[in-house]
Amino acid sequence: MQQTPQALRLHIGIFGRMNVGKSSLLNHISGQSTAIVSETLGTTSDAVRKNMELAGLGPVSFIDTAGFDDTSSLQKMRLVKMEQVFSETDIALLVLEPNIWTEKEETFLQKCQHAQLPIIAIINKIDVAKPSHSWLKEIQEKISQTLSYSCGFLENTHELAFSKRSFFIESLIQSIKALLPESFFSEPILFQDLLPPQKEASLIIFVTPIDASAPKGRLIMPQVQSLREGLDSQAISLLVKEGQYEKALKALQCKPDLVIADSQVASAISRITDASIAFTTFSILFSRLKGDIKIFAQGAANILSLKDGDKILIAEACTHHAQDDDIGSHQIPEGLRRFTAKHLDIHHFSGKDYPKDLESYALIIHCGACTLNRRLMLDRMQTAHLAQVPITNYGMVLSLFQGSLERCLSPFPEALSAFKAFSHLENSDRDGDKGPML
């Protein structure tokens, strides 16, 4: 069965001190024994994820985390994992025990406020202790959305468990809706705004090479999402390999309204595409969907001023076995050396690993982030900004190497202007001006 990709789900992190009932809460929400529950402190070590569909919210991913007051020998590793979950969380559930609010909860609340992360307080164990009126009022002043719940009560009253669980989940859904902006529930747009608004059926050509690194029997995620948006837009969607593109153009009775190509063939496809046709790449579309296309464009321009010995970070969000012609481990490093004619110090990070000490890097080149949700990608961009390190993405870099980046950015005037403006700083001293503002 096909499921919604993890990156397109609403990420709901469950946080709190040890043994406040985080794992029990996840089990009761899911209606399954998803997480191990024990009175032993620190039972949850690594993050536990549970994907669900919630009425009114759609696909979500609940993430149970270790207690943020962990003092065990594994404390450091558990807290690192919790920080990773925090970075990708769209909304936080803070699980509390009645009448207890410690420095740990206060610190976590301030962290959420600083990150502008919506937060809901879940007061658990109300069958063990009743929250005092004054304490409850204090919590509600701190956190506007506050729910009371008792996992232990449900475990001991099976006949009421279903109705109580249903009522709680509905209340939770309403609290989440109250905190998230309306725009969050809108379908993410890849390119619909690039199509003629008055045209009954636009024509889109997708150019998708099938190379050795493509997953067997299927397309990669950016291509699949783009095709789906084309169908949802009621557009006529034509999918071709790069060698079929010119023949397809000649067979058509009208010009396409939009051409989207893989970054690896952007130059060849753009050369035979009329200048009046909107043209871009899958990766550049994802740079707008997952991050800030203007900042990525500025980051690409920084390649023009790299110096011998500059340290470059190539960040790959997913983990896969690299083929001989892999983009991150081969094409971009080789392209950088040829394009800049500089001796560069290139480093690689993959998966959820992302260094916090970015200050030593001259540039970050990130993948298209198709496996990351938008919040996590923006968090990585913010980390780069605070370190004053420019950041760009694979697609922009490949298009730059091929001399086609300006054409690929032409549907996005602000990003194109940003690239041109920073390009003029070629060979200038960028010290103190490396990190464009978010």
HELIX and SHEET records of a PDB file:
HELIX    1   1 GLN A    6  LEU A    8  5                                   3    
HELIX    2   2 LYS A   22  SER A   30  1                                   9    
HELIX    3   3 GLN A   75  GLU A   88  1                                  14    
HELIX    4   4 GLU A  103  HIS A  114  1                                  12    
HELIX    5   5 HIS A  133  LYS A  142  1                                  10    
HELIX    6   6 CYS A  151  ASN A  156  1                                   6    
HELIX    7   7 HIS A  158  LEU A  179  1                                  22    
HELIX    8   8 GLU A  182  PHE A  185  5                                   4    
HELIX    9   9 GLN A  192  LEU A  194  5                                   3    
HELIX   10  10 MET A  221  ASP A  232  1                                  12    
HELIX   11  11 GLU A  242  GLN A  244  5                                   3    
HELIX   12  12 TYR A  245  ALA A  251  1                                   7    
HELIX   13  13 SER A  263  VAL A  265  5                                   3    
HELIX   14  14 ALA A  266  ARG A  271  1                                   6    
HELIX   15  15 PHE A  282  LYS A  290  1                                   9    
HELIX   16  16 ILE A  293  ALA A  301  1                                   9    
HELIX   17  17 ASN A  302  SER A  305  5                                   4    
HELIX   18  18 ILE A  327  GLN A  331  3                                   5    
HELIX   19  19 ILE A  332  THR A  340  1                                   9    
HELIX   20  20 ARG A  374  LEU A  386  1                                  13    
HELIX   21  21 TYR A  394  GLN A  402  1                                   9    
HELIX   22  22 LEU A  405  LEU A  409  1                                   5    
HELIX   23  23 PRO A  413  SER A  423  1                                  11    
SHEET    1   A 6 VAL A  48  LEU A  54  0                                        
SHEET    2   A 6 GLY A  58  ASP A  64 -1                                        
SHEET    3   A 6 LEU A  10  PHE A  15  1                                        
SHEET    4   A 6 ILE A  91  LEU A  96  1                                        
SHEET    5   A 6 ILE A 119  ILE A 123  1                                        
SHEET    6   A 6 THR A 146  SER A 148  1                                        
SHEET    1   B 4 ILE A 236  VAL A 240  0                                        
SHEET    2   B 4 LEU A 203  VAL A 207  1                                        
SHEET    3   B 4 LEU A 258  ALA A 261  1                                        
SHEET    4   B 4 ALA A 278  THR A 281  1                                        
SHEET    1   C 4 ASP A 345  SER A 350  0                                        
SHEET    2   C 4 LYS A 311  GLU A 316  1                                        
SHEET    3   C 4 LEU A 363  HIS A 366  1                                        
SHEET    4   C 4 ILE A 391  ASN A 393  1                                        
END                                                                             
